């Protein structure tokens, strides 16, 4: 038996390739939309992908099950658990087997046993594997979003991301009971989770690729809990806000993602077109670094620099119902990365791209580029004192509750998480200076570009964010619980 992990750093997401060397068959667990990586990995091991599965209906990326099965002709194994609202609506289109707790199937000499582990989602399943050519007991479990290294899956997403009101506490109790059953399995079992550090599918995921049940029983707080009531309270406390795009991903992955065949291959558009496209109100997504964007950009464009957080930020602020154009650094730098990362979360309606040289064409046509000022803590404090101002905090709610900036007399203060900013544009004043901040200055830079793109003119980003404010000796609140 061969097991290979394929990990996407930006999504903090792990897929797994399981192969039987004797028969040449292979299973892919939890594939994302970038199916070429699985085809290449299988070919490199002289395997053919004959089986495809996933642990649940994902919320943080577009599933690659449909795409990969279409490319390979593989049989698909999907959860038949979870009730009518969370069953796969595209299952009948493929060679699909719906599995339940206790189901089994084979990939060559590899025995795969299905465990129903509800809590993170109602339909969630895990896959326990045994290499029957060498052993009569299982080696490990693909745990998906059920058990991570150091953490367990969050049970609040159905309510907070998919709108299933009143489900959090019940899901948490289900998760606790699933964990109690899981703890009865042998300590030696290896655990191969679906996410690592940085994922929003938990609150304290470890960076180690895999673990064992015995180790997690000792050191994972979720498996160590012995009281259901205490577990429910703990697992629901401090969960980060799910990015707004999670709701879209749940719907897409339940109903059936669009099959692309390949990632979009946008054409370079002539620079002379950029000014007209921008003035028409079309969405231009500028993925250059913030320092370049703020010094000169096309009016109305939105800046989300390429980084490990690119997909999270893009999914939070880029609308799913609009086409868009990309603006990248010179010579198309970053184009492939941006197109791939956007497509992984379902933003695949790119109509073309421009590079940085197109900005010169805009200037030549008389278009005045927008600039966006950035202020350090001292200059920000002066702005708040000198003119009617609003300080806008775009961090998450838990961050706000832990402490925030103290504004000088006369300056207003408002908290709107980045992912909710579009919904609150009409509530924000246009007759005041806006000083936008987050923890470090990256989310607030995106928010500032959104505000300017929507007609706000007196907008400033707080460079260094709250960290810089504190380092400069400016006043902040303590945690609200202590205040």
N, C-alpha and C positions, 0 to 999 in steps of 0.2 A: 504494500500500500504506500502511496505517495501522497503527502499533504503539502500544499503550497499556499502561502498567504499573499494576497495582492491587496495593497493598501493605498488608499488615496489620502494624501496628507491634508488637502483642503477640506474634504468632507470628514476627515478622521474616521474613515469607513473601511472596514475589512471585508473582502470577499475571500472565499476559500475554494481551491481546486483539490479534489480528491480523486486519485487515480488508482486503477488496478493494473499493475505492470503485466500480469499474466494475460489479461484479455484486451488490454489497450483501451478500456473504457474509462470515462472520467465524469465526475459530477462537479458542477459549480454551485456553490451555496452563496446566496445573497449577491448576485451580480448587479453592478450599476450599468449605466447606459453605454459606457465605453467598452464595448464587447471585443474590440480588437485585442485588448490585453489578455483576455481569456483564451482566445483563439491562438495567440502567439505562445502563451504559457503551455497550453496543451500540446501544440506542435513541437515545442522545445523538449518535451518529455516523451514524444512519440505516442501521444494519446489522442483519442477523439472524444469530443464532448457528447456524451450519449444521454446525460441526465442533467436537468437544471431545476433548482428549487430555491426557495427563500423562506425565511423564518416568520415573516409577517408582512402586512401591508405597510411599507415604509413611509415615513413622513419627511425625511430630510434629503431625499434624492429620488430621481426617477429610476424605477426598477428596470434592470436590463433583461429580465426573464423573457419577456415577449420578443425582444430584439434578438437575443442569443438563440432562443429556440427556433426562430425563423431562419437564422443563418446556418444552423447545424442540423435541424430536424430532430433535436433532442426531445425526449419525453419530459414533460413538466410535472412536477409534484408540488401541489399547492395545498395550503391548509383548508380543510372543510369545516373547521371549527368557527366559533365566534358569532353564530346567529345570522339572520338574513341581512342585517345592515352592513356587516363587514365580511361579506363573502366576495370572492373575485367574480366580477361580472363578465370577464373575457375568457373564462376557463374553457368554455365550449368551443372556442376558435382554434385551440391547439390540441395536440396529443397530450391531454391532461389527466392526471390521476389526483383526485381529491383525497387527502390523507387526514387521519385523526390520531389522537393519542392511542398508541398500541399498534398502529400500522407499521409495516416493514416493507422494504424493497432492497434490491441488490444492485450494486454497481460492480459487475464482475464478481470477484471474491469478497468484496466489501459489503458487509451487512449494515444497513441503515435502519435504525429504529426511531420512530417518531414519539416524542414526548409533548403532550399538550401542556403549555406553561403560561396560562393567562395571567394578566395583571398589567403588563406594559400595554398590551392590546388584548382584546378578547380572543382573537384568532391565533395568537402567538404560539409557535411550536419550536422545539429544538430537535436536533438530530444526533443521536448517539451511534457511533460507528465502531464496528468490530472487524478486524482484519482476519477473516476466517481461515486464510491460508496459513496463519502463524499462531493464532490464539483462539480460545473459546470464550473469552471475556472481552468486554469493550475497552477500547483505548481512551476515548474521549468523547466530548459533546460539543457540537457547534451551538453556542448559546444565543446567538443573535443579539437582541436587546433585552434579554432576560437577566443574565448575570455578566457583569464586566469584571475586569481586574480592579478590585477595591470598591466596587459600587454595584448597584442593581438598576434595572431600567425604571424610568419614571412612569408612574401610573396616571399622570394628570393630562396627558396629551389629548385623549379623546374629548375632554372637556375644554381644555385651553386652546387646542389647535383645531379640533374638528367640530366644536360647538355642541358636543353631547353633554348638555347641562346636568349637573348633579351626579356625575359618574366617578369623580376623583376618589372619594372615600371607598366606594364599593370596589373600584379597581385596585386600590391599595390593599384592601383585605384579600382580594383574589391573589395578588402578587405575594403576600405573606404566606398564604396557604400553598401556593406553588413552590415557594422556596423551602417550606417545611418538607414537602414531598421530595424535592430535589436533594435535600441534605441526607436522605436515606441511601443515596447511591454511594458506591465505594470512593474512598478518599483519593485513590490513585488516578481517577479519571482526569485527563487533561481537559481544560476548558478553553475553547477557541471562540472568543466573542466577536461581535460584529462591529464594534467601535472602540476607539482608543481615546486618549486625552484630547480634549478640545471639542468633543461632540456635545451637542445640546440634548442628546438622548438620555443623559444622566447629569448629576451635578458634581461628581468627584471621580471621574474615570481615571484609572492609572494608565501610564504610558507603556507598560510592559505588554508585549504582544499576546501572551497567553499565560495561563496559570494552572493550578490543579484545584480540584474541589476541596481537598484537605487543607490546602493553604488558605483558600478563600473562607473556609469554615472558621479558621482561626482569626483572620485579619480583615475580612470584608464585613463592614458594619451591618449590612443587610442580612447576611447569613448568620451573624452572631446574635441578632435580635431574638428574644425569646417571648416577648409579649406582643400580641397582635396590636393592641391599642397604642403601645409605644412606637411600634414600627410604623403604623399608619401616620401618626403625628410626625415622626422623623422623616419619612420618605416624602411627605408633602411639603415639608418646610424648606425654604431656601431654594426651590427649583427655579432656574433662570427662565425668563420669558421665552417661550418658543418663538423662533422667527416666524413672521406672518406667512411665509410661503409654505409652512408645514401643512396648513389646511389644504392648499392647492395640491401638494404632493399626495396627501392621503386620498383625495378624490381621483387624481390621475392614476395612481397605482391600483386603486380598487376597480376603476372602470376599464383600464387598459391603456397604457402609454402608447402614443403614436410611434410607429416603427419608422425610423429614419433611414435605415440602410447604411448611412454614414453620417458623420457630423456635417453641419452646414459648411460650405466652402464659399464664403462671401467674396465677391469681386471687389477689387480696388476701384473706387469711384473717382472720377476726375476732380481735382481740388476745386475747380471752378464751380462745381455743383454744391459745395458745402454751404455757402452763404444762403443760397436759395432754399436748401433743405432745412437749414436752421430757422429761417424766417417763416417757413411754412408751418412750423409747429411740430415737425417730426422729432422723434426722440433721438438725440445723439448721446450715446454713452461713451464718455471719455475715460479711458482706463489708464491714462498716464499718471505718474506720481503727482501727489497733491502739490508739491512745490512748483512743478511745471504748469499745472492747471491754474493755480491761483494767480500766476503771473500773466496769463492771457488765455482765454478760452472763448469758444463760440457762444454767444448769448443763448440761453435756454438749455445748454447741455448739462448733463449730470455727471459728476465725477465719482467713480469708484475705482481706486487704484488696485492693480493686481497685487494680491497678497494672499496669505493663507486664509484670510477671512473674506476673500472676494465673494465666494458663493453665498455666504451668510448675509453679507450686506446687500448683494444684488437681489437675492430672494426677498429681502425686506423692503426694498424701495422701487424695484423695476416692475412696471405693470405687466401682467401676463397677457393682456388683451390687446397689446400694441406691437407693431413692427418697430425695429430700431436699427440704427446705424452705429457702428463702432468707430471711435477715433483712438488710434494707437500711436505709440512713439515712432520715430523715423524708421523707414524700411520695413514696416509691418511688424516690428518687434512686439511680441506679446499677443499677436493676433490668434494663433492657434490655441494658446493657453486660454485666452478669454472665451473663444468660441466653444471649446470643449467644456470649460467649467460652467458656462451659462447653460449649455445643453444638458448637463448632468442634473440640473434642477428645473428643466423644462422650458428654459428661455431660449428657444431655438428659432425665433422669428427675425433673424438678422438679415437685412436687405443689402448690406454692402459695408465697406469700411473706407475710412480716410486715414492718412497718417499725418504726423505733425507738420509736414511740409505744406499741407493744405491750408494751414492757418495763414501762411504768407499769401496764398491766392485770395483769401478772404480780405486781407488788408488791402491788397491791390485793387479789389473791387469796392473799396471804401467802407467795408464793414469794420466797425470799431469793436475790438475784442473786449470782453468783460474782464475785470480783475477782481480779486476777492481778498481783502486785507486780513492778515493774521496778526494778532496782538499777543505780547507776552503778558504775564500776570500784572505787572506794574502799569503797562499801557491800558490793559483791560479795566483795571481799577479806576484809572483816570477817566476813561470813557464813561463809565457808570456814574461818575460824579459830575461830569461836565454837561451831559445832555440827557433828556428823557430816554430811559433805557430799559430793556428787558433782558435778563440773563436766562438763557434757555438751556436746560440740562436735558440731554438726549440719551442718558444712560438708562439701564434697566431699573425696574422698581426696587429690587433688593439693594442695588447700589445706592439709590437715592435714600432709602431708609437707613443705610449705614452712615450717611453723612453727606453734606453738600455745601456749596459755597454760601457764605454769608455776604449778602449784598449791602452796599452802603445805603443810607437813608435816601429815599426818593427813587431808587431803582427797584423794579419789579423782578420777580423770580417765577419761573414756570418749569414744570417737569413734563416732558413729552418724550417717551422712548422713541428711538429712531424709527423703529418699524411702524409706529403709529402716527408719524409726523404728517403724512399725506392726509390723514383724516382730520387733522386739526389746523390745516393751513388757514381756513376761514376764521379761526378763533384767535389768531395771532395778530398783534397790532402792526400796521404798516407805517405808523407815524412815530415810531420809536426806533432807536438803534437796537439791534439784536446782537448780543454777544453769546455765541453758542459754545457749549463745552461738553466734554465727556471725561473719561478717565485720563486719556493720553493725548487726545486731539485728533484721532483718526475718524471716529464715528461723527464727531462734530463737524469735521471738514466735509464729509458726505452730506450731512444735514444742511450745512451752509450752502453747498452747491444746489441742493434741492430748493432752498428758500429763494436764492437768486434766480434760479430757473423758473420759479413761479411768481416773479415780479417784485419780490422784496429787494429794496435797493440798499438800505443802510445795515448791512450784515457783516459781522466780523467773527472769525474763528479764534478761540482761545488756544494759542499754541501751547502744547504741553499739557493741556487739560487740567483736571483737578490735581493731578500729581505735581504739575508745574506751579499751580497756585499755592499748594501746601509748601513746596520747596522754597517758594519766594517769601514765606512767612505770612501769607494772607490768611484771613480767618475762615474757618469752616465750622459747621455744626459737628457735634458728636453724634453717635448713633441715636436715632429717635427714641429707642428704648431706654436710653440713658438720659435723654434731654429733659 
